[in-house]
Amino acid sequence: MTIVGVVQRAERNPGFCTRVLPDSSPAGSVLDSHFVSKQCFMISKTRIIVGLLIWIALLIFVSLRFAHNWVGSESVASRQLARFAFQPRSTWDLEFKFRSNIRIGDPVFFENEAGRLVNIGSLRQVESPVSKQSDVTYTDWASATFYSTAPDVEPGDYLTVHQTPTSMDWVARYLFPPARRQEIARLVAKVYAEHSQEIMRDLMPILQEAWDEISVILRDEVVASIRKRQAEFERLGVRYREEIVDGELVPLVNEEIWPLVQAQAQPLLEQVGEEIWQRASVWRFGWRAIYDASPLPRRNLTKQEFSRFLETEAMPIIVSNLPRFLEAQQVVLEQIVKNPRVISVLRDSLLRIGGDAELQALLMDVLREALFENPRLHVALRNFWRRPDLQRVLALTDQRLEPTVVRIGESIFGSPYYGVTPEFARILRNKILLKDHRWLILHRADERSRQEPMSRDHQDPHTLIVLPGTTTMENPFYYPARER
């Protein structure tokens, strides 16, 4: 192979140079291996220079093409890239003013100009500079790493530590925000208006028949349980009669209620009695009483006269005055309800009875035997759920309600097409994966605290103070759903 052929093949395929062996030709050949190696090196160097020129030209083109998006006032991409590339991360010691549960990896947030919380760092070490603890630790010292995108920390800046609530109220508040509750209520109202009459028409006869049977079973078991504990209830009754009835209610009636009744009823009774007495005939009652006392054969004339008098004379008077009796009764009831002593005694009596531990224990025993330890009730309920007519009604109800139930479930938890909802994702991460429990927020010191540095005199300039945060702050961790 000639030198010209080698050079031509090397220009087409640089890797050919490495495969040309000087020993492949016999001694005295015209192929000079030293010259071939030099030509291959020059060709490789030329290719590298050409490649660099191409990349430089490409970068210049992209910079000119998108420069207005990177350096314009509407974008901060170039500044963020520059800070990420050239500004190093910073490390700060954190001094907690109270011991707190923290963990390596707990994020640090900062509220930017747009009012959004952005992640600017995380905890890198807890407990002490030499600690190897990686679990949740109850401590007052930690070390945090601030990313290159974090704002510059100024004197007087501080952190607050927050924690996601552990109550079910927090779960319900996030799963059912006001807009979702309104949407669910609208769906339920719609499906109820469409199918409630059909469902109740088919279901009510079955429920009524089942209740007739179950109510008899419950009544029999409650009566049997009470009879079994009759001695205990009688003992409680005697105690209540002595302590509450005789000790409180009877004096209340004598001192407060009876005077009210007497003040309203006595004038009315005297007037009615006077009207009745004016209609009574002493002569008619007198001679009949004498006749009944004599040995004559006919008896009970006085009783017959009294019955006639009640029917024809007294009852019309009482009926004519009945509205006045009802009015007096209403006045008495109003005065009793407004009497503070009556209200206080009745309320205290009911509270004492309702809060009696012995009575509560007896009632719970009765309910336990009637509801949970009742074999007849268990058999009746089992037979009720196995009824063919009930199964048909439930199947039809399921067909009518399934679309609405599916829509409600998708709005709360998500769907296979759009993934889980952001709210449910937050609940899963916090309650199931045990993430997003704690976070810290960097706050700027206000002008007043900067002008009054007395509280900062003894603070290490490389240490940030951590204060307790508000318990009502919203969880900043948010995972929006993405369409698939």
RAZI-V496575 format. One record per residue. RES is the residue in three letters. PHI is phi as a letter, one per 30 degrees, with the letter a starting at -180 (NA if undefined). PSI is psi in whole degrees, -180 to 180 (999 if undefined). OMEGA is omega in degrees with one decimal (NA if undefined). Layout:
# RAZI-V496575
[[RES & PHI & PSI & OMEGA] [RES & PHI & PSI & OMEGA]]
This chain:
# RAZI-V496575
[[MET & NA & 133 & -178.3] [THR & d & 165 & 179.1] [ILE & d & -36 & 179.7] [VAL & d & -41 & 178.3] [GLY & d & -39 & 178.9] [VAL & d & -45 & -179.0] [VAL & d & -42 & -179.7] [GLN & d & -42 & 179.7] [ARG & d & -34 & 177.9] [ALA & d & -35 & 178.4] [GLU & d & -36 & 179.2] [ARG & d & -33 & -175.5] [ASN & b & 98 & -178.2] [PRO & d & -28 & -180.0] [GLY & d & -13 & 178.7] [PHE & d & -28 & -177.7] [CYS & d & -37 & -177.0] [THR & d & -15 & -177.9] [ARG & c & -4 & 179.0] [VAL & d & 117 & -178.7] [LEU & c & 130 & 179.4] [PRO & d & -28 & -175.4] [ASP & d & -2 & -177.6] [SER & d & -15 & 179.2] [SER & c & 153 & 179.7] [PRO & d & 162 & 179.7] [ALA & d & 142 & 179.5] [GLY & i & 5 & 178.3] [SER & d & 158 & 179.9] [VAL & d & -8 & -179.6] [LEU & d & 114 & 178.9] [ASP & c & 108 & -174.7] [SER & d & -35 & -179.8] [HIS & d & -40 & 179.4] [PHE & d & -38 & 178.4] [VAL & d & -42 & 179.5] [SER & d & -40 & -179.9] [LYS & d & -39 & 179.4] [GLN & d & -39 & 177.5] [CYS & d & -41 & -180.0] [PHE & d & -42 & 179.6] [MET & d & -40 & 179.4] [ILE & d & -43 & 179.0] [SER & d & -43 & 179.9] [LYS & d & -40 & 179.1] [THR & d & -42 & 179.9] [ARG & d & -40 & 179.0] [ILE & d & -44 & -179.7] [ILE & d & -42 & 179.0] [VAL & d & -41 & 178.5] [GLY & d & -42 & 178.3] [LEU & d & -42 & 178.4] [LEU & d & -39 & 178.8] [ILE & d & -45 & 179.8] [TRP & d & -40 & 178.3] [ILE & d & -42 & 178.2] [ALA & d & -40 & 179.1] [LEU & d & -42 & 178.1] [LEU & d & -40 & 178.2] [ILE & d & -41 & 179.6] [PHE & d & -47 & -179.9] [VAL & d & -40 & -179.6] [SER & d & -45 & 179.3] [LEU & d & -34 & -177.3] [ARG & d & -39 & -174.6] [PHE & c & 17 & -177.8] [ALA & d & -37 & -178.0] [HIS & d & -23 & 176.8] [ASN & d & -27 & -175.5] [TRP & d & -34 & -175.1] [VAL & c & 0 & 179.6] [GLY & d & 166 & -178.8] [SER & d & -21 & -177.7] [GLU & d & -3 & -177.1] [SER & b & 148 & 178.0] [VAL & b & 20 & -176.5] [ALA & d & -44 & -178.0] [SER & d & -41 & 179.3] [ARG & d & -40 & 178.5] [GLN & d & -42 & 179.0] [LEU & d & -40 & -179.7] [ALA & d & -42 & 179.5] [ARG & d & -40 & 179.7] [PHE & d & -36 & -174.8] [ALA & d & -37 & -169.7] [PHE & c & -22 & -177.8] [GLN & c & 126 & -177.4] [PRO & d & 164 & 174.4] [ARG & d & 157 & 179.8] [SER & b & 152 & -179.3] [THR & c & 134 & -178.1] [TRP & b & 140 & 170.2] [ASP & d & 140 & -178.9] [LEU & c & 128 & 178.7] [GLU & c & 108 & -179.2] [PHE & d & 132 & 176.2] [LYS & d & -2 & 175.1] [PHE & a & 150 & 178.9] [ARG & d & 138 & -174.3] [SER & b & 156 & 174.3] [ASN & d & 116 & 179.0] [ILE & b & 171 & -176.9] [ARG & a & 150 & 175.6] [ILE & e & 132 & -179.4] [GLY & j & -10 & 176.3] [ASP & d & 128 & -171.4] [PRO & d & 159 & 174.7] [VAL & c & 130 & -178.2] [PHE & c & 163 & 175.7] [PHE & b & 138 & -179.9] [GLU & d & 116 & -177.2] [ASN & d & -173 & -177.0] [GLU & d & -28 & -179.7] [ALA & d & -1 & 179.9] [GLY & i & 13 & 179.7] [ARG & c & 146 & 177.6] [LEU & d & 122 & 179.7] [VAL & c & 146 & -179.3] [ASN & d & 121 & -177.9] [ILE & c & -1 & -179.2] [GLY & l & -174 & 179.6] [SER & a & 164 & 178.0] [LEU & d & 134 & -178.4] [ARG & c & -19 & 180.0] [GLN & a & 146 & -178.7] [VAL & b & 161 & 173.6] [GLU & i & -57 & -179.3] [SER & a & 161 & -178.7] [PRO & d & -19 & -179.0] [VAL & c & 8 & -176.2] [SER & d & 146 & 175.6] [LYS & c & 13 & -175.6] [GLN & d & 130 & 178.9] [SER & b & -7 & 178.3] [ASP & d & 180 & 176.5] [VAL & d & 128 & -173.6] [THR & b & 140 & 177.4] [TYR & c & 102 & -171.1] [THR & b & 173 & 176.3] [ASP & b & 15 & 178.6] [TRP & b & 144 & 175.4] [ALA & a & 167 & 176.5] [SER & b & 135 & -176.4] [ALA & b & 146 & 174.5] [THR & c & 125 & 175.8] [PHE & c & 131 & -178.4] [TYR & d & 169 & 179.2] [SER & d & -21 & 179.2] [THR & d & -2 & -179.4] [ALA & d & 149 & 177.1] [PRO & d & 160 & 177.5] [ASP & d & 130 & 179.4] [VAL & d & 128 & -178.2] [GLU & c & 161 & 178.6] [PRO & e & 134 & -179.1] [GLY & j & -13 & 176.5] [ASP & d & 152 & -177.2] [TYR & b & 169 & 179.7] [LEU & c & 154 & 169.4] [THR & b & 142 & -179.5] [VAL & c & 138 & -176.8] [HIS & b & 161 & -178.4] [GLN & b & 138 & 177.4] [THR & d & 133 & 179.1] [PRO & d & 151 & 179.6] [THR & c & 0 & -176.4] [SER & d & 159 & 175.9] [MET & d & -19 & 176.8] [ASP & d & -38 & 177.6] [TRP & d & -41 & 178.4] [VAL & d & -47 & -178.8] [ALA & d & -36 & -178.4] [ARG & d & -36 & -179.6] [TYR & d & -36 & 179.1] [LEU & d & -29 & -176.6] [PHE & b & 71 & 174.0] [PRO & d & 167 & -176.5] [PRO & e & -42 & -178.8] [ALA & d & -40 & -180.0] [ARG & d & -38 & 177.0] [ARG & d & -41 & 177.7] [GLN & d & -40 & 178.7] [GLU & d & -42 & 178.4] [ILE & d & -42 & 178.3] [ALA & d & -38 & 178.4] [ARG & d & -42 & 179.2] [LEU & d & -43 & 179.9] [VAL & d & -43 & 179.6] [ALA & d & -38 & -179.9] [LYS & d & -48 & -178.9] [VAL & d & -31 & 176.8] [TYR & d & -42 & 179.7] [ALA & d & -32 & -176.8] [GLU & d & -36 & -168.8] [HIS & b & -1 & -174.5] [SER & d & -43 & -177.6] [GLN & d & -42 & 179.4] [GLU & d & -43 & -178.5] [ILE & d & -46 & -178.5] [MET & d & -34 & 178.2] [ARG & d & -39 & 179.4] [ASP & d & -30 & -171.5] [LEU & c & -32 & -173.3] [MET & d & -45 & 178.4] [PRO & e & -39 & 179.7] [ILE & d & -44 & -179.9] [LEU & d & -40 & -179.9] [GLN & d & -42 & 178.3] [GLU & d & -42 & 178.4] [ALA & d & -40 & 179.4] [TRP & d & -37 & 177.9] [ASP & e & -40 & 179.6] [GLU & d & -44 & -176.6] [ILE & d & -38 & -179.3] [SER & d & -38 & 177.9] [VAL & d & -41 & 179.3] [ILE & d & -45 & 179.0] [LEU & d & -43 & 179.7] [ARG & d & -46 & -179.3] [ASP & d & -41 & -177.5] [GLU & d & -38 & 177.8] [VAL & d & -44 & 179.5] [VAL & d & -43 & 179.5] [ALA & d & -41 & 179.5] [SER & d & -39 & 178.5] [ILE & d & -41 & 178.3] [ARG & d & -36 & 178.8] [LYS & d & -27 & 179.6] [ARG & c & 26 & -176.0] [GLN & d & -40 & -179.4] [ALA & d & -39 & 179.1] [GLU & d & -41 & 177.1] [PHE & d & -38 & 177.6] [GLU & d & -38 & 176.6] [ARG & d & -40 & 175.8] [LEU & d & -39 & 179.0] [GLY & d & -41 & 177.9] [VAL & d & -42 & 179.7] [ARG & d & -41 & 178.1] [TYR & d & -37 & 179.5] [ARG & d & -39 & 179.9] [GLU & d & -44 & -174.2] [GLU & d & -40 & -172.5] [ILE & c & -53 & -175.7] [VAL & d & -59 & -177.9] [ASP & d & -35 & -175.1] [GLY & d & -28 & -175.2] [GLU & b & -48 & -173.4] [LEU & d & -43 & 179.8] [VAL & d & -49 & 174.8] [PRO & e & -35 & 178.2] [LEU & d & -43 & 179.4] [VAL & d & -44 & -177.3] [ASN & d & -36 & -172.7] [GLU & c & -27 & -174.2] [GLU & c & -49 & -172.2] [ILE & d & -47 & -176.2] [TRP & d & -40 & 175.2] [PRO & e & -35 & 177.0] [LEU & d & -44 & 178.2] [VAL & d & -44 & -178.0] [GLN & d & -40 & -178.5] [ALA & d & -32 & -178.8] [GLN & c & -36 & -172.1] [ALA & c & -31 & -173.6] [GLN & d & -48 & 178.6] [PRO & d & -38 & -179.8] [LEU & d & -42 & 179.1] [LEU & d & -39 & 178.5] [GLU & d & -41 & 179.8] [GLN & d & -44 & 179.2] [VAL & d & -42 & 179.4] [GLY & d & -37 & 178.6] [GLU & d & -40 & 177.2] [GLU & d & -41 & -179.9] [ILE & d & -41 & -178.5] [TRP & d & -34 & 178.2] [GLN & d & -28 & 178.1] [ARG & d & -16 & -176.9] [ALA & d & 143 & 178.8] [SER & c & 111 & 179.8] [VAL & d & -36 & -179.9] [TRP & d & -46 & -176.9] [ARG & d & -42 & 177.7] [PHE & d & -34 & -174.6] [GLY & d & -53 & -175.9] [TRP & d & -29 & 177.2] [ARG & d & -36 & 175.8] [ALA & d & -39 & 177.7] [ILE & d & -39 & -179.5] [TYR & d & -40 & 179.8] [ASP & d & -28 & -179.8] [ALA & d & -16 & -179.5] [SER & d & 164 & -179.6] [PRO & d & 22 & 179.5] [LEU & d & 157 & -172.1] [PRO & d & -34 & -174.5] [ARG & d & 135 & -176.5] [ARG & b & 178 & 173.0] [ASN & i & 27 & 176.2] [LEU & d & -34 & 179.2] [THR & d & -42 & 179.3] [LYS & d & -40 & 179.3] [GLN & d & -39 & 178.4] [GLU & d & -39 & 179.2] [PHE & d & -41 & 177.5] [SER & d & -42 & 178.3] [ARG & d & -39 & -179.1] [PHE & d & -42 & 178.3] [LEU & d & -42 & -174.8] [GLU & d & -41 & -173.0] [THR & c & -21 & -174.8] [GLU & c & -54 & -171.7] [ALA & d & -46 & -175.4] [MET & d & -42 & 175.6] [PRO & e & -37 & 178.3] [ILE & d & -44 & -179.8] [ILE & d & -42 & 179.5] [VAL & d & -40 & 179.9] [SER & d & -26 & 178.8] [ASN & c & 6 & -178.0] [LEU & d & -43 & 175.8] [PRO & e & -35 & 178.9] [ARG & d & -37 & 176.0] [PHE & d & -44 & 179.3] [LEU & d & -39 & 177.6] [GLU & d & -42 & 177.8] [ALA & d & -38 & 177.9] [GLN & d & -42 & 179.1] [GLN & d & -40 & 178.6] [VAL & d & -41 & 179.8] [VAL & d & -43 & -180.0] [LEU & d & -40 & 178.1] [GLU & d & -41 & 179.1] [GLN & d & -36 & 177.9] [ILE & d & -43 & -178.8] [VAL & d & -33 & -178.8] [LYS & d & -8 & -178.0] [ASN & d & 118 & -177.2] [PRO & d & -34 & -179.4] [ARG & d & -41 & 178.6] [VAL & d & -45 & 179.9] [ILE & d & -44 & -177.8] [SER & d & -45 & -178.1] [VAL & d & -44 & -179.8] [LEU & d & -41 & 179.1] [ARG & d & -45 & 179.7] [ASP & d & -37 & 179.9] [SER & d & -44 & 179.5] [LEU & d & -39 & 178.4] [LEU & d & -39 & 178.5] [ARG & d & -41 & 179.1] [ILE & d & -46 & -178.9] [GLY & d & -30 & -179.6] [GLY & c & 6 & 179.9] [ASP & d & 118 & -177.7] [ALA & d & -37 & -179.4] [GLU & d & -43 & 178.5] [LEU & d & -41 & 178.2] [GLN & d & -41 & 178.8] [ALA & d & -42 & 178.6] [LEU & d & -45 & -179.4] [LEU & d & -39 & 178.0] [MET & d & -37 & 176.0] [ASP & d & -42 & 179.4] [VAL & d & -46 & -179.8] [LEU & d & -37 & 179.1] [ARG & d & -44 & 179.2] [GLU & d & -35 & -176.9] [ALA & d & -33 & -173.5] [LEU & c & -45 & -170.2] [PHE & c & -25 & -178.4] [GLU & c & 34 & -176.8] [ASN & c & 100 & -178.8] [PRO & d & -38 & 179.9] [ARG & d & -40 & 179.1] [LEU & d & -41 & 179.3] [HIS & d & -43 & 179.1] [VAL & d & -42 & -179.7] [ALA & d & -42 & 178.8] [LEU & d & -39 & 178.9] [ARG & d & -44 & 178.2] [ASN & d & -33 & 179.7] [PHE & d & -46 & -178.4] [TRP & d & -20 & -179.7] [ARG & c & 1 & -178.0] [ARG & d & 133 & -179.9] [PRO & d & -39 & -179.4] [ASP & d & -36 & 177.1] [LEU & d & -39 & 178.5] [GLN & d & -38 & 177.8] [ARG & d & -43 & 179.4] [VAL & d & -43 & 179.9] [LEU & d & -37 & 178.3] [ALA & d & -43 & 177.1] [LEU & d & -40 & 178.3] [THR & d & -40 & 178.8] [ASP & d & -41 & 178.2] [GLN & d & -37 & -179.1] [ARG & d & -36 & -173.4] [LEU & c & -16 & -173.3] [GLU & e & -46 & 179.6] [PRO & e & -41 & 179.6] [THR & d & -41 & 179.3] [VAL & d & -39 & 178.9] [VAL & d & -42 & 179.2] [ARG & d & -40 & 178.2] [ILE & d & -44 & 178.6] [GLY & d & -40 & 178.9] [GLU & d & -37 & 179.2] [SER & d & -26 & -179.0] [ILE & c & -48 & -171.4] [PHE & c & -28 & -177.7] [GLY & j & -175 & -177.5] [SER & b & 163 & 177.9] [PRO & d & -19 & -176.1] [TYR & d & -34 & -176.6] [TYR & c & 3 & 179.7] [GLY & i & -178 & -179.7] [VAL & d & 156 & 178.4] [THR & d & 155 & 178.1] [PRO & e & -37 & -179.4] [GLU & d & -44 & 179.8] [PHE & d & -34 & 175.5] [ALA & d & -40 & 178.4] [ARG & d & -41 & 179.2] [ILE & d & -42 & -180.0] [LEU & d & -46 & -178.9] [ARG & d & -39 & -175.0] [ASN & d & -44 & -172.1] [LYS & c & -31 & -177.1] [ILE & c & -51 & -178.9] [LEU & d & -6 & 177.5] [LEU & h & 46 & 177.4] [LYS & c & 170 & 174.2] [ASP & h & 41 & -179.7] [HIS & d & -36 & -174.2] [ARG & b & 155 & 173.9] [TRP & a & 159 & 178.3] [LEU & c & 153 & -179.4] [ILE & b & 131 & 176.8] [LEU & d & 127 & -179.7] [HIS & c & 143 & 174.0] [ARG & d & 140 & 175.4] [ALA & d & 136 & 178.8] [ASP & d & 173 & -175.6] [GLU & d & -35 & -177.6] [ARG & d & -43 & -179.2] [SER & d & -29 & 177.0] [ARG & d & -33 & 178.9] [GLN & d & -15 & 179.5] [GLU & b & 78 & -173.8] [PRO & d & 15 & -175.7] [MET & d & -38 & -178.2] [SER & d & -11 & -177.2] [ARG & c & 4 & -174.9] [ASP & d & -39 & -174.5] [HIS & c & 16 & -178.9] [GLN & c & 136 & 176.7] [ASP & d & 129 & -178.7] [PRO & d & -16 & 178.6] [HIS & c & 16 & -178.0] [THR & b & 138 & 175.9] [LEU & c & 136 & 177.2] [ILE & d & 140 & 177.7] [VAL & c & 123 & -179.2] [LEU & c & 160 & 176.5] [PRO & d & 138 & 178.9] [GLY & c & 172 & 179.0] [THR & d & 145 & -179.1] [THR & d & -11 & -177.9] [THR & c & 5 & -178.0] [MET & d & 141 & -179.1] [GLU & d & 149 & 177.1] [ASN & d & 123 & -176.5] [PRO & d & -9 & -178.1] [PHE & d & 122 & -176.6] [TYR & b & 134 & -176.4] [TYR & b & 88 & -176.2] [PRO & d & 147 & 178.9] [ALA & d & 147 & 178.8] [ARG & c & 137 & 178.3] [GLU & d & 141 & -179.9] [ARG & c & 999 & NA]]
